Amino acid sequence: MGLGGVGTVYRNQSASQLYEQALARGEGRIGADGQLVVETGKHTGRSPQDKFIVREPGSENHIDWENNKPIDAHVFDALLARVGEYLSGKDVFSLDCHVGADPRYRLPVRIITEFAWHSLFARDLFIDDADDAGETFVPEFTVIDAALFDADPVRDGVRSSTFVLVNFARKIILIGGTRYAGEIKKSVFTVMNYLMPLRETLSMHCSANVGGDGDVAIFFGLSGTGKTTLSSDPKRPLIGDDEHGWSSDGVFNFEGGCYAKMIKLSQSAEPEIWAASHRFGTVLENVVMDPQTRKLDLDSAALTENTRSAYPVAFLPNFVKSGMANAHPKTIIMLTADAFGVLPPIAKLTAEQAMYHFLSGYTAKVAGTERGVTEPTATFSTCFGAPFMVHRPTVYANLLGERIAKHEASCWLVNTGWTGGPYGVGSRMKIAYTRAMVNAAIVGALRHVAYEPEPFFGLHLPTTVPGVPSEVLNPRNAWTDTAAYDAQARKLTALFAENFARFAPHASPELLAVAITA
């Protein structure tokens, strides 16, 4: 790896040891309930424009270069050498772990970091081999995270001081210039997104749980749409929070932990996540804390809206210990947080519509979350995870479509966003109503209810859902000004149509038939 000159290597440290190291090095503070609370500085989220894949013959023809940025191998090699020089004499932390709960698809990974808390983050988020790892552990991929090393764009051939480089030939992920730990998690997910389809396994940015009779439900959705919240159900053990594979035998978790958003987290509405985030071993990123009492202020976005909690899945009261379900999903939920206030709170999708919305990957940013965003802004992220998808989108979409057809999964579009008007006018859909709708879809309570057509997106809306007022089920009826709703709906359909135009040349006739037109 070119890291022969490092100082002490703290290998496979326990959580307690990593706490001691992090506190001694001034990396974080202890919260009132024992959490390790850290700040990530100027980077409070991922830096997608600084992520590159090394161009090399072995992976060249598999990668979608329209959505992945290439970088030359010699640039990677030179920057790796520079990182080696930077780490010379510095202590590092090394964790042996793996990704993929199913032994047949397991990827052994070594995580090397200069921060102790990054090693604890990796221990929480990945499947921990530290207690069993010995000299026989052979990583298939290695992550090197030099968080405090800033690249020189002119000298190093990268875009900025921050870099995330994935090299499939050398099987190394090189990260620098950012303290945000999510880069570690998502770069490893990127590797799995490359490897799994080559083995006829669908890699998915989704959460998953399983019912008492073995029925699996998966939840697709971008950040902030409710994947973690809605899949954490006391009646349905959690398979995993964020990243899964769907093989010929069923669904398995890639990870061993959860990475939950903390902003405005409610103990009453989300008790499992709240409890897991208030205990020793959890890492909290950019959560505001009283310096005296060490109590958390979960409503504060003083550091960022993207406050995060990283904890092992074992911190939840109800989870699948194996991380596997030897069953195929019967219910597929596609989540969106529509800040335009247009999409219905729940709609049944045909298989073709599910494929369409999977390729679209729609949600919306709200005003004020980013500089310059003054009104709802549509975000389309293919396969609900475009920054992490390596192959062409149709590779993942075709794998999903084949599985929906073969296993006769029911598919649903669920809007956890706004109703009665756009953000700033309407109100956020009540989590209790959304839970009731999702539960009704999963248990089959919507099989025999009446449906009404929705004119703008071609959806079918249930007219009744147990535990949900009927007046909220049709979004047009929730607006006081229906003409304003129609204008907003036409605006959103135009955005959908514009986004899908890039897929149209390669789409099947069945998919084109359900495509939304302006």
Order of alpha helices (4+ residues) and beta strands (2+ residues): beta-alpha-beta-beta-beta-beta-alpha-beta-beta-alpha-beta-beta-alpha-beta-beta-alpha-beta-beta-alpha-beta-beta-beta-beta-alpha-beta-beta-beta-beta-beta-beta-beta-alpha-beta-beta-alpha-beta-beta-beta-alpha-beta-beta-alpha-alpha-alpha
